[in-house]
Amino acid sequence: MIIAVDVMGGDHGPSVVIPGADLLLSRRPEVRFALFGDEAAVRPVLALHPRLEAASTFTHCEVTVGMDEKPSQALRHGRWKSSMWKAVEAVKRGEAQVAVSAGNTGALMAMSKFCLRTLSNIERPAIAAIWPTLRSESIVLDVGATVDADAQQLIDFAVMGGAMARALFQIDRPTVGLLNIGVEEMKGNEEIRTAGQILRDSNLPNLAYSGFVEGDDIGQGKVDVIVTEGFAGNIALKTAEGTARQVGSYLKAAMSRTLMAKIGYFFARSAFERLREKMDPRKLNGGVFLGLNGIVIKSHGGTDSEGFASALDLGYDMVRNDLLAKINHDLSHYHRGRFGEATAALP
């Protein structure tokens, strides 16, 4: 498997991306990398990781997309020359099976959509994130790509999220819920109610629609896939990340406040380590762009090498478990039934 990497992406660029790729290589020695970036910045860091250097090809790129650059500007100035474009283009050309970048999210989505194009019958792509829950993990989408999604887009997200759950969690028929302000069928706006009714009536073979779910159901792990539009999804994601940091700060302050608290922490240290491991956002770093003719992973821009390795590992899992094939199969099944019914109803 070859993973294309935008080495210049993120807040730290090569100083995090290169060690992260080397860390994944230590876990998965069969992987090879196609690295794209500024030679002057990349070569000195890559030389410190001879194992990765031997397992990689490197392409010099003249342009680096800025983290604050507008998507339209990045697409206009960064096409054909930027490390971000080259990484995505490697997937289009079949030179890599997945592209990973920690760079500008809007620019990465714009370039990915322009270069790879969307799948048949998919109007807008989605970003899917993995969410830790009390049960295990869930998939939440969309977390920022499509704001104000209509009913059909929500249905497409549900189908694609179900396919991702099948690929990642090895579940034959994952449960899917629509995020709403209540579980009652009359709650929510018209688009959500319409999407729910269609999903219920469709009775799709590869997902089990479970109805509406509320915000507090996400952490409970009530369903395998939570579907929402990008505005609410992004707010939910950022709120969860902030809450995790807040709880961590509370615990750290409480455990160091008194001598007895410090003694208690000493005896409960293993339990706190397990809690820290569970709440560590680096372990579940990486959002999957769904709805494209290729697999692209967006890493958090401020992550460290451990977090970037997690994003690379997510890309590895998506390719290994045939994510694209599962999405295409499920979408074609749904749209075949949808258009078949529409054709049958014609006079």
N, C-alpha and C positions, 0 to 999 in steps of 0.2 A: 504494500500500500504506500502511495506517495501522498504526502500532505503538503500543500502549498501554503507558505507562511509569509504574511506581510510583516517583515521584521521591524519596520519603522513605526508600526501602529502603537497606540497607547501613550500613556504619560511618560513611560520610561524607555520605550523603544528596545534596541538590541540588548541593553543591560538586563532586561527581564525576559524578553522573548527567547534569546539564545539559550540561557540556562534552563528555561522552561522546556524547550524542545529537547535539550540534552537529558533532562529529567525523564521525559516521556520515553526517550530512546533507551534509557536504562531499564524501564519497565517492559517496553515492547521493542526488542532489538531488531525485529523484522521490518520495522517502519523505515521509510526513506523520506527525505524532505527536499522540497524545492523552495529555496529561500530567496526572497526578493527585498532589496534595500539599497541604501547608499553604501558603496564599497568602503569609503573612508571611515564610516561609522561601524560597519558590520565586521570587516575583516579582523581588526584587533581583538574584538570580543570572541569571534568564532575561533581564532587561533588558540584561545584558552580552553577550548573544548574539542580536542582532536578527534574524539570518537564521533561527535556530531559532524564535524567537518568532513570526515571520511564517508559519512552516510548521507551527504547532502550535495546538491548542486546549488550554485549561487549565481544570481543574475543582478547586475548593477542596474539601478533605476535612478533616473535623474530627479524625480519629483517625489516629495513626501507630502501626503495629505495632512493638513493641520487638524487638530482636534476641534478647533472652533470654526472651521471652514464650512460655509454653506454647501449643502449637497449639490446644488446646481453649479456653483463655482468649482467645486472639486471635480464634478463630472466634465466640465468644460476644460479645465486646466490640467486635470490629472489623467485623463484618458490616454492610453497607449504608453505613458511615460512613468506613471506612479507605481510604487511597490504594491499598493492596494489593488490597482487595476490588474497588474501582471499576475498577482496571486489568483484572482478570480478567473482571469482569462486562461490560466493553466488548467482549470477545471473544464472550461468550455472546450478546450482543445484536446482533452483527454490525457493531458500530461500529468494530471493529479486527480485524485478522487474526491478531495475536499479542500476548501480554502479556509484558513483561520486568520483573523485579524483582531487586534485590540484597538483599532483605530476608530475614527469618527463614525458613529452608528448611521447617521443619515447619509453620509457619503458612501459608506459600504453598502447600504441597501440600494441606493440609487445606481451605483456601479454594477452591483449584482443583478439587479432587475434589467438594466440596459444590456449587460453582456450575456447573461444566461437566459433571459426572457422568462416569463411566467408559464406555468403548465397550462395545458388546454383547459378552458372553462374557468380558470382562476384569474380574477380581475386584480386582486391585491394580495401580496404576500403577507405573512405574519411572522412575528418573532416568538418562539416558544422557549420558555424557561423551565428549569427543573426546580421544584419547590420541596424542601424538607417538610415532612408531616409526622404526626404521632404514629401513623401506621407504617410509613416508609418514605415514599416520595410521590409527588404528583407532577403533572405537566400543566403549566398555565400559559395560555396564549389568547390574544395577542398582548404583548407587553410593550408596545410602542410603535409598531409599523403602520397600523391602519386605524386612524381616529374616526369615530362615528361610523363604524361598520354597519352595513345594512343586514337584513335578515339572511340573504343568500350568502354573504361573506361570512357571517357567523356560522352558518351550516358548513361551508367549506372549511372553516377553521376547525370545527368539530370533527370532520372526517379526517383532516390532516393530523390533528392532535391524536385521534384514535390510532392512526397508522404509526405515529411516533411512539405511542405507548406500547403498541405491539412490538415494535423494533427494539425499544430500550428495556422494557419491563418483561418481555416475553409473555404477554397476556393475550390470549386468543380473542377475547371480547371485552376490552376495557370499558369501564363505566365513564360516562361523560355528563357533565352538568353545565348549565349556563349560569354565569354569575349574575345575580339580580338583587334587588333590594328586599326581597321576600321570596318564600317558597310557593306562595299561593299563585295559581295560574293567572289571576287578574292583575298581578303586580308587574311593574316594569313598563317600559315604553313599547310601542307597537312592534318595533323591529325584533325585540327580544321575544315577545309573545308569539309573533309569527314564526320565528326560527324554532322556538320550542314546540309549537304545534306540528310543524313539518317534520322535525326530528322524531317526534313521538309517532306520527303516522307512517313514516318511512320504514321504521323497524329494521334498520340496517343490520346486516349479518355480522359486521366486524366491529360494532360498537353497541353498547347498551346505554341508551339515553335515560338518565336518572332524574330529569326535571331541573328545576331551578335550585341553585345553591347560594348561600349568603357568604359574606366575607369571612366570618369566623369558621365556616366549613372548610376553608382552604387548608389551614393548619391542622385541622382534624383529620384530613385525608379522606373525606367523605366519598370522593370520586377520584378516579385515576387521572381525568383530564378536566380542567376548568376552562371554559371558553368565555371570553369577553372581548370588547373592542379595546383598541390600543391606549386610549386615554385613561380609562379606569384601570386597565391592566398595569400600566406603567406606574400609576400612583400606588396601587396595591403592592407592587414589587418594591418600590423605594420605601414605602412605609414599613414593610416587613424587614428590610435591611436595616433601617434606622432603629426599629424596635429591638432587633437582635443586638446591635451595638449598645443600645441603652441598657438592656438587661445585663449585658456583659460588664458595663461600667458599674452598675448597681452592685453586682456580685463582688467585683474587685474591691470596691470601696467598703462593702460590708465585711469582707473577710480580713481586711487589714485595720479595722477600726479599733479593736481591743485585743488584749493578750489572749483572752479566751477564744475570740473569733479566729485568731491565728492558729491556736492549738486545734480548734475544730477543723480548720481547713487542712491542717497537716494530716489528720486522721481520715478526712473525707477527700483527700487529694485525687484519688483515682476516679471517684464519681464526678468531680469537677472537670477532670481531664476529658472524660467521656462526653460531658455536657458541652465543653468547648469544641470538641471534635464535631459534635452534631450541629452546632450553631455556626461553624466555620464556613463563611460564604465561598471561600476558595475551593472547597470540595465539590461544589455544584456550580462552578463558574462556567459560563458559556450559554449563549442563546442561539438556537437553531433557526435559520431563515427557511421557512416552509413555503412552498408554492412556486419554487423556481426549478428550472431544468439543471439542477446541480445542487450540491450541498455546501453551504457557507455557514461558518460558526463565528459569532461575535463574542469575543472575550471582553470582560470588564476592563476599561481603559486603565484603571488604577491598581490592578491586581499585581501580585508578585509572581515569581517564577513557579511556585507551587500552583497558584491559581491558573496561570497560563497553561501549565501542563494538564490541568483538569479540562480546559477548553479543547486542547488537542486530543485528549482521551475521549471526549464526547464526540468529536468528529470521527475518530477511529471507530467508535461503537456504531455510529449512524451508518457508516459505509459497510462495516462488517455485517450488520444486520439488515442490509438492503432496504434502507429507509425509502429511497426514491421509488423502488419497485412496489413497496407496500402502499405508498401514497397514490401512485398512479393506478394501482389495482382498485383501491377503495374509492377514489374519485370517479373512475370510469364506471364502476358499479352503480354509484349513486346517480351520476348524471345520465347513465343509460336508462335507469328506471324513471328518472325525472322527465327526460325528453320523450321516452316511450309513452308515458302516461299522457303527456301533452299531445303527442301525435294521435293517440287513440281517441282523444276527446274531440279532435277536429271533425267537422261534418264531411 
